Amino acid sequence: MNMNQEIQHNYQRPTDRELLEQTTNEKLAAISEVPGFDVEFDPEEAELAGAFQETALSEEDALDAIYDADNE
């Protein structure tokens, strides 16, 4: 087996998650190194980077709020 064949044989393709983590980390590094640098994140990358914080009411809390308002 020559070196090229050995490399191909031993190569493991990164998973989708690993690729997502890699690109997200590269984008985060780019914006931390260059202030004001405009980098676009797709929704999955933004989620992984912690850009979103879920603050919506649950369905149960929303229904409780409706009933609480009716009782006042």
N, C-alpha and C positions, 0 to 999 in steps of 0.2 A: 504494500500500500504506500503510495507516494504521499508527500506532505499535504498536498491539496485534498486528496481523498480522505486523509486522516482528519483534517480540519472539518470537512463536510460531514464525516461520520460522527464526530464528537460534538458538533454544533447543536445546541438546543435553542429553538426559536423562543424568544421571550413571550410570556403570556400577555394577553390584552391588558391585564391589570399592571403588569410590570412596565409595559410601554406607556400606559397612562401615568403611572408614578414618575417615570423618567422624564416625560415631556413636561409634566407639572413642575417637577423640581427644577428643570432647566429654565422654565419661565419665571419661577419664583426667584431663582438666582439672578436672572437677567434684570428683573425690576429692583432687586436689592443692591445690585452693583451700579446701576445707572439711574439715579433719581429722575423721575419724570418720563422715563422710558415707557412707551405705550405698548402693552402686551395684551393680546386678546386671549381669553380663556373660554373654552367651550363649557357647557353646563357641568359635565362630569369632572373636568379639571377644576372648575371653581368649587364644586362640592368637596373634592379631595383637598383642596387648599384651605378649606374652612371658611369660605366666603359667605356662606349662608347659615343663618341661625333660625331654626324653626320656631316661630312665635305664634303661629295660628292656634286658635282654640280647637280642641278636639270636638267631635260631634256631640259627645256627651256634655261637655262644658257649655256648648252653644245652646243645647236644649235646656239645660239647667238655668241658663241666663234668661231664656224666654219665660220659663215658669216663674222665676224669681220676679221678673218685671210684672207679670200678671197679678202676683200676690201683693204688690205694693199699692 
